[in-house]
Amino acid sequence: MKKICSSVLASLLVLSTVPGGADAAPNKEKERVIVVFKESAKKIPLSIDGMEVRQQYANIPAAALEVPKAALNGLKNNPHVAHVEVDQTVQIENQTQDWGIPKLKAPSSWQSGFTGKGVKVSVVDTGISAHPDLTIAGGASFSTVTSSYADDNGHGTHVAGIIGARNNSIGTVGIAHEASIYAVKALEANGSGSLSSIIAGIDWSITNDMDIINLSLGTTSPSTTLQQVVDRANNAGILVVAAAGNNGRTDGSGDLVNYPARYSSAIAVAATDINNNRASFSATGSTVEVAAPGVGINSTLSNGGYGQMSGTSMATPYVAGNLALMKQAFPTLSSTQLRTKLSQDSIDLGVAGRDTWFGNGLVQAPTAGGTTQPVQALTTTVSTSKSSYYAGEVVSISSTVRNSNGQAVANADVRVTVTQPNGTTLVGTGKTNSSGAITFTLSTNSWSQRGTYQVKSDATLSGYTAGSATSSFQLL
């Protein structure tokens, strides 16, 4: 299926505003709403005849309810209630080794040992189906019709494969093929779902300590509660990656980025084609942060096979997977630092600098020793076992190398230069051990020059700025 779903989204929005007619109108007796309370409470602080509690969230003081329409005004004026909003419909941004993999330099990242291993990514979507090329670490369903997180649409399985399809001899391969992928079903078989289910999926991801949340979905309408839960995820150190949307204009005009991608706490992703051009459907706007491949992307299908889809939905998991590689490559960086680095390492496309089509540019995978390796300073020490020696004794010179976080650096190249009293030099070289240390010895005899010896240690390692240290000793 190569069809993008922006037209489906448009039709849904039209249907939601059609007046009259039993087939187009919602239930006149009850309304599905999301209620934000003024204070957190284990028990919902209100009771309404005919009220049904659909979801109560763990990380924000809110609940999804179904209430009689006649009770809405009273609910809005309830002293315990801060805000009431309609539970909207949220729509997917739909659309060998996919062409996007080399575009992002992923193979070089894999060769550097970065595969996403140990990083938890939740895919809040239509679910994920069992597939010979996918490993599902777990998940949950917030569907209104099934308790299974299996995919009954196909979109979620395709998204999951872009992130984590296995690196084996079959099918395709995901950019972060050893990341732990979690299936969070929040959209139904028709590719749409309630806002409350999306919020529940994000809420679950926070509670279950996900590192990255992939949201290949969106709506044109803002939501206070959706923003609140995305903000909460971001504040918890989770990277929230969201599709900019497929409602872009052919000429690239307009500020059209969908929600939740539009929120500052989410990373809004635009789509590019194989020639690094903006995909004609890709939404534009000042909140676009980065871009990734999104046209004719090959990935896993829910029937066990493979196929192509297009959309910012496909670009989004490329960014989520890229962040999984970065998180493994740079484990000491915070989510904020990783997000900054994601943009800094991107290849600028379009007009110079950040723009409304590509944001900061096409994301690039991290490589050891490459331009995406964070530059840290080596901290070097050097000392001798004593401050003075007698001729005939052996001088022991020790040097240590650590990174800016104080961690030992192994395999650093160390060059020790000893300058004698008459100005001539002696040089020793070697590599640090697993403790970041190396020891040199200097033999002396009765012919050795008496006086002060200067010792300098220089340490270098690819991806780091060099470090040096000095010391001295006396030969008596």
N, C-alpha and C positions, 0 to 999 in steps of 0.2 A: 504494500500500500504506500504510494508515494504522495498521497494527497495531504496538504496541510489543513489544519482545522480552524483557521481563522474564520472561514465562511460558516462553519458549524457554530462557532461562538457567536457570530453576528446574528444567526437565525435564532439562537436561544435567547439572545437579548431582545430580539423583536417579539418573540413569543411571550416573553415575560411582561410585555407592555400592551398586548392585544386586549382591547376592552370587550366585555360581553362574551357570550358564548360559553356553554358548559365545558367544551373541550379545551379551551385556552385559559380559562380562569382558574386560579388556585382554589382550594377548599375555602368556602365562605365562612365556615364555622370556627375553624382553628387556624392559627398562624404559628409558624416555626420561627422562633426568635433566639437571639443570644443576649443574655442579661449579664451585665457587669455590676457586681455588688460593691458597696462602699468599703466593706471590710471582708477579709478572708474568714471563712467559716467552714467547718467540716460538714455542717448540715445547711442546706439552702434555707435562708431566713425568711421564707414566705410560703404561703399555702393558698392555692387557687383551685376552686372546683373545676375539674376537667383538665388540670395541668399534668403534663407528662414530662418527666426529666429524661432528656435524651443523652446528655453528657454533662458531667461536672469535672472541671479541669483541675489538675493538681498544682500547676505553677502560676496560675492567675486566678483572681477572685471572680470567676465567671462560670456560667452554665448555659447549655443549650436546652431550651424548653419548647414544648408545644402547648399553647394556651388558647382558650377561646378568644376570638377576635374582640368580643365585647369586653374582655378584661384588660385589653392593652392599655387604655388610658390610666386605669387604676394601677397597673404594673409600673408604668413610667413615673407615676407620682408616689410610688411606695418609698418610704423613708430609708429603706435598706438598699435601694437601687440607685446606682450612679448613671447607668446608661442602658438603653435597650436598642437593639438594631435587628433588622430583618435578616434571617438566615439565607444568604444569597446562594445562587448557583455559581460554582467555580468550574472553569472549563480547561481541559488539557490544551497545551500549546503543541499541537501535533506536527507532527509532520504533515580465506582471504584476509585481510587487514584493511580496515577502512582507510580511505585517503587522508582522513584527519589525523591519524596516528603519526605519520612522518611530518605533517605540517607543524605539529606541536613538539617535534624532536623527542617523542616518547621512547623510541628504541635506544637512544643514547642514555636516557634516564634509567632504563632497565639495565643497561650494561653497567651503569654505575651502582647497581644494587637497589634502586628505588622502584618498588612495585606496589606501594600502598599497604604493605603488610603491617598489621597492628592498628590500622586506622578504621574507625567505624563510620559507615556512611548509611544514612537512612534515605530511602527513596519513597517519598510521599506521593503516591500516584494511584494507578488502577490496580496495584498489586504486582506480584512477580510470579510467573508460572514456573513449575519445575522444568528444567531444561538441561540437556547433557553438557552444555557449555557454561552453566551458572552454578554457583554455590550460594545458597541463601543461609545467612547466619541466624536468622530469626525474624520476628516481625509481629505485626498486630493488624487487626482489621477494625476500621471505624465505619464500615459500610452499613447502610440501613437495611440491607437485604441478605447479607451473609457474614458469618463469623470467620470465614477463611480469607487469608491474604493472597490466595491464588488470583492470578490476573484473568479477568473475564472480558478484557478489551484488547490487550496487546501492547498498549502504549507503555505501561510500566516495565514490562519485560524488555522491550527495546531500549528504554532508558537505562535499565540495570546493566544490560550487556555493554553499552558504551563505556560505563564505568568499570565493570568487573568481569567481563567474559574471560574465561580461563585462557592462559597462554599454553595451548596444547596443539595437537595436530589437526584439530577439526575446526570448522566454522570460522569465527572471527576472534579477535582478542580485544579486551578492554584496556583502557589506558592505565588503570590501576588494578591489574588482574589478581592481586593478592589482598586487596582491601576486603574488609568484612562488610557485606552488603545486607541491609535489613529491609524487608518488604513492609511498608506501611500503607495499607489499602485505605484510601480516603475518597476515591472516585469510583463511580459505578461502571457497569458494562457499556453504557452509552458514552463514556468519556467525560461525564460531568459529575458533580457531586456538591454537597452542601458546604457552605463556608464553615459550619460548625465541625464537620468531619475533618476538614483541612486543619483547623485549629487543634482538634484532638490529636491529629497525627504529629503536629509540631510539638504539642504538649508531651506526648509519649516520647518523642525523641529527646526532649530535655531531661525527662525523668530517667531515661535509660542511657544517659551519658554518651550520646552520639557525638562524634567529632565534626561531622559535616551533614547538613540536610540538603537534599536535592529537591527543588520544587519546580518541576517542568509543567507549570500550570499558571493560571492567572485570571484576573477579573478586571474589568474597566472601572469598577466601583471601589472606593476606599472603604475600609472597615477599621473602626477603633480597636476592636478586640483582636483582629488579625495583626494589626501593627503592634499591639501590646505583647502578643505571644512571640512574634518575630524579634522584637526588641529584647524580650526576656532570654530567648535563645542566644542572641548575639552577646548579651551581657554575661551569659554563662560560659562564654568562650567557644561557642559553636559557630562554625562558618555556615551561613545560610545563603545558598546559591539559587537564584530564581530566574526564570525565563522572562526576557523583556517583553515578549509577545509577538504574535504573527500578524498584527494589524497595521504594519507599517505601510506607508505609501510608496509607490514606485519611484517617485522623485526624491524620497528621503526627507520630506518636509514634515514638520509637526513634532509636538512633544507627546508621544503616544505610548510610553512605557506603561505596562500593566502593573497591578498590585498582585503580590507583595514585592515584586522586583523594584518598584518605585520607592520603597521605603529605604532610608539611609542605612538601616541595619541589615539589609540584604544586598548581595552582589548581583546586579542586573546584567544579564548576558545577552548579547546580540549574536546574530548568525552570519557566517561568511560562506562563500562557495569555494570551489577548488582553486580559483584564481585569486583568492583573497579579496574578492569584491563583496560588498554588502549584499546579502540575500534580499531580493526585492520585497519580501514580506516582513523582514525584520523591523520591529518597532524602533523608532528613533526618539532621542530625547537627552536632556542633560544628565539624567540619572544612569544612562548606560555606562557601565564600568569597564567591561572587557568584552572581547568577542572570541568566538570559537567556531569550528566547522559545524554547519547545520543544514547542508543541502545534499540530498542523496546519500545519507549516512547508513552504512550497512551494520546491522546488529541482530541480536537474537529476537526471535518471534515466539509467541505463546504456544504455537503448534509444534515447537521443537526444532523449527527450521530457522532460516535467516532471511532478511529482507531489508529494503531501504525505506527510510522515512526522511522527511524534511521538516524543519521547524526550529524555532529557538528552544523547543523542548529537547532537541538533539544536541544543540550547542551547550546547554546547561550542564548535562552530565560530563561533557568533556572538561568543563571548568571544575566541577566537583571532583572528578578523578584526578585532575592535575593538582588540585589542592591536597589530595590524599598523598600524592608523591612528594609534594613539598613538605607536608607535615612529617613524613618519615625522614626526609632528607635533613630537615632542620628542626629536630625535636625540641630545641630550647626556645624557639620563637613562639611568641604568643599568637593567638588568632588574629589580633590586630596587626601584628608585624607580618604575618603570613599574607594577610590581605593586601597590605602595602607592597610587599615583595611581588605578589602576583601581578600587580600593575606595573611595577618598576621593571620587571623582566619581560613584559609583553613587547611584541614588535609593533611599532607605531604604524598604523594604516590610515589612509585618507589624508586629511589636512594635518599639518604638523601639530603634535600635542594632543591632548584629550579632545575628542569631538563627540557629536551627538549620534554618529553612526556606529563607531567602533569603540567608543570610550577611550581607554588607554591603549587599546590594540589587541593583537592576537596573542593569547597566552602561550607560554613556552614551558616545557617540562624542565625540572632541575637536573643538572649533571654534576658529578663530582669533579671539582677542579675547573669547571667551566665558568662562563660569565654569570651563571645564575647562582654560583656558590657564594654564600654570604662571606664578606671579607671580615675576618677576625684578626686581631693582633696576637702574635705569639709573645708570651711573657717568659723571658729566659733568666735563669740565675746561673752564676758560676762561683765556685769557692774552692779553696784548698783545705786539706785536712788539718793543717797547722798554719799559723801566720809566719813562722820562720823555720828554716831547716839548716842542718849542718851539711857541709860537703860530704858526699858519699851516701846521703839518704835519698830515698825515692819520694818524689813529690806526687801526691794524689790530687787530681783536679776533677771535680764533679760539676756537671751541668744538668739543669732540669728545664723542661719546656712544658708550658701549660697554655691553654687557650684563655680567652677573655672571661670565661665562666669559671676559671680555676681548675678545669679538668686536665688531666695528664694527656699529652699529645704524643702518640707513638709514631715511629718512623719519620720523625722530623730529621732533616739533615743538619748536623751540627759541625761547625768548624771552630776549633780552638786555636788561637794564635798566642804564643808566649814570646814576649819581647824581652831579650836579655839586656843587662845593663849597658852593653856597648851598642845597642840598637839593632842587632841582628835578631832574626825571628825563627821560631820553630813552630811547625803547624801539624795539627792532628785532625782527622775527620772521622765521622761515624754517624750512626743513626740511633735515635732514642729507643729504649725498650718500651714494653707495655705500660710501664710506670712513668714514662716520659723522662727517663734519666739516662745518662751516659757518663762513664768515668774514663779519664785518660791518666797515664802515668808518665813522669819525666824523671829519668835517672840522672843523678849528679855524681861527680867525682872530684878528686883534688884539683883537677885542671879547670873545673867549672868557674865561671866568673862570680865573684862575690858582689852582693848589692841587691837592689830591688828589681824584681821581675814583674812585669805587667802581663796580666792574663785577660784575654777577651774571648767571649763565646758568641758566635753568630748562628742563629737558628733560622731555617727556612723550610717551608712546606707549601705545596701548591694550594691556592685558595686562601692563604693567610698572608698578612703583612709580616715581614721579617722581624725577629726580635734579637736583641743583643744585650750583653751584660759584661761588666769588667770587675776584676779583682786584682790583688797583688800579693806577693810573698817576698820574704827576705831569705837570701842564702848567705849564711854566716861562714 
